[in-house]
Amino acid sequence: MFQPSNLSPSLGFALMLGLGALMFVIAFTVRSMIKNTHDFVIADRRIGFGFGVGSVIAVWTWSMAVMMSSAQSFTWGTSGLLWFVVPNGLAVMAMVPFALKLRRRMPAGYTIVEFIRERFQNKPATTVMLVVMLLGLLAEIFINLFGVVLVMGVVFGINPTVVLILTLATVTVYSYFGGLWTSAITATFNTLLITVPAAIVVLYVLAKVGGPDLVFQKVGEAGPNTLNAFDGAAAAGFGISLALGLLASTMADQTFWQKAWALKPATMGRTFVWAGLWFYPIPIAMGILGLVALAFGVNVSDLGDAGPGGVGPYVVSHLGLPIVLVALYVLIILNACYSTIDGAFSALSSVVAVDILKQSKPDIAPKSLFRYTKASIIVAGVIGGIVVSSGIDYVDLVNTVYFLKAALIIPLGLAIFWKRMTSTAFVSSLVLAIAIGYPVREFVGELQGIITLEAISLVAAVGISLLSNKSFDFDSLRKRGGALSDDKRRAAGYEDATAQADVVDPDPVR
């Protein structure tokens, strides 16, 4: 049933360059809206509901959502799909209480690192958060570059180095021109180019193999628990760890905090809710490709160096589908990867501007700040290319990144909501949780490792904080001006907008 399609690499290059050209036209069109660094990294805090929902979905629908869902359903059956899909949407919606609380308390903010600096006034705590944030954003770039390399290699057989260079050049150029405005607008287009095509491709795949009834019948025959959606093996193997890591990947990810501080206040709550709900059909559709592979006897050895992460591209490109459908699937992957790399570039530029350049040289000239902020996108792209070309395993990279990010959930949540949380507790909980939890994960198991990590994080954060009599005044954050512009007027305007929204916008989430 599965035979190589021998598609021309020229089609692959045309898809990569064509999508990049479309994104560049959009970026070049909106560049007139970008007058300074403030506009570049926060879009003057004027992103509305439509672009907000589209941009949040797009940065969350990265290569992991469209390829890892296939990999987990292929590896674990329906339980793998359940444990992958459900926490993903919930993680986006879980941003609502954190985003609303912190935006009210720090209306003129730009980055989550900036919040930690102002919250604790402690260099070690700020440094730890800065390093974690930079590594997290770089990891997003690595993972999505790897996703492009993987799909273009499996489907078209294009050399990984060529794909890397072309992808980096394409995304870096259009990201360089417009910052967050470009990211929000191109991401909304990308969202539309992911959702509908995903459904079309999967429906054709199911029709090609004999329909969904036959697929699920054969999935049940493939193993004793492959149709048991609540099989505990998947939960222990990756589900619980991934769920907690996903939560950390939204609330401790600058790509989401950048959106939270850039969105119009009246629409913020429902933006994250709608984005989380709209996201669900995408990994569900892509996960079905993994079930098709499981049902019809695809082996890991058939996937070559790509491993389980390449099962979706393998199915689509080896089933004899019309070329237009294969191209449509590749565009889904490219859209997901391009939009997330673009979003990570934008978020990284905000961290560089606010937490590195302005902190190291407060009186830096506006033009120099703008130039160096944009240059950070190029540097990040080069680093990403070097790491991906090293041949690191895609699935292992994703799981490891999410495991380590899970250490941020408790200390960051307490820092936002609890006035007794201290800088010593923040740093200690992170360091101890990773130092002890990660070895447990490696030598005992995934589930035991995540339980250990979260338990130590909670005990250290609460216990060490209670030993101190310090109490933080959150009102001090509200009085701050903007780090990149005079935001006192905007901060006051936020309070007025919030009061009006409570009257005219009966949003139940708010």
Buried (B, 14 or more C-beta within 10 A) or exposed (E): EBEEBEBEBEBBBEBBBEBBEBBBEBBBEBBEBBEBBBBBBBBBBBBEBEBBBBBBBBBBBBBBBBBBBBBBBBBBBBBBBBBBBBBBBBBBBBBBBBBBBBBBBBBBBBBBBBBBBBBBEBEEBBBBBBEBBBBBBBBBBBBBBBBBBBBBBBBBBBEBEBBBEBBBEBBBBBBBBBBBBBBBBBBBBBBEBBBEBBEBBBBBBBEBBBEBEBBBBBBBEBEEBBBBBEBEBBBBBBBBBBBBBBBBBBBBBBBBBBBBBBBBBBBBBBBBBBBBBBBBBBBBBBBBBBBBBBBBEBEBEBBEEBBBBBBBBBBBBBBEBEEEBBBBBBBBBBBBBBBBBBBBBBBBBBBBBBBBBBBEEEEBEEEEBBEBBBEBBBEBBEEBBEBBBEEEEBBEBBBBBBBBBBBBBBBBBBBBBBEBBBBBBBBBBBBBBBEBBBEBBEEEBBBBBBBBBBBBBBBBBBEBBEEEEEEBEBEEBBEBEBBBBEBBEBBEBBEEBBEEBEEEBEBEBB
